[in-house]
Amino acid sequence: MTRAALADGLPREEICEAFLQTGVYAGVPTANRAFAIAQRVLDEVEADAA
């Protein structure tokens, strides 16, 4: 999902906001896991761009 959002031009802040909303509906542990996965993907994409 994170790679697709970036490919569609969604800024990093809006991607993080979507995961923040996850905490409200799916629970904080789920949101924390989503943030961890998204951070890994964002770091990979950033490293590939450099």
WORA-V708194 format. One record per backbone hydrogen bond with DSSP energy under -0.5 kcal/mol. NH is the residue of the N-H (numbers start at 1). CO is the residue of the C=O. E is the energy in kcal/mol with one decimal. If there is no record, write none. Layout:
# WORA-V708194
NH|CO|E / NH|CO|E
This chain:
# WORA-V708194
5|1|-2.5 / 6|2|-2.3 / 7|3|-2.5 / 8|4|-1.7 / 9|6|-1.4 / 10|5|-2.5 / 14|11|-0.6 / 15|11|-1.7 / 16|12|-2.2 / 17|13|-1.9 / 18|14|-1.8 / 19|15|-1.7 / 20|16|-2.0 / 21|17|-2.0 / 22|18|-1.0 / 23|19|-0.9 / 23|20|-0.8 / 24|20|-0.6 / 24|21|-0.7 / 25|21|-1.3 / 26|22|-3.7 / 27|22|-0.7 / 27|23|-0.8 / 31|27|-2.0 / 32|28|-2.8 / 33|29|-2.0 / 34|30|-2.3 / 35|31|-2.6 / 36|32|-2.1 / 37|33|-2.3 / 38|34|-2.7 / 39|35|-2.5 / 40|36|-1.8 / 41|37|-2.2 / 42|38|-3.0 / 43|39|-2.4 / 44|40|-2.2 / 45|41|-2.7 / 46|42|-2.3 / 47|43|-2.4 / 48|44|-2.4 / 49|45|-1.7 / 50|46|-1.0
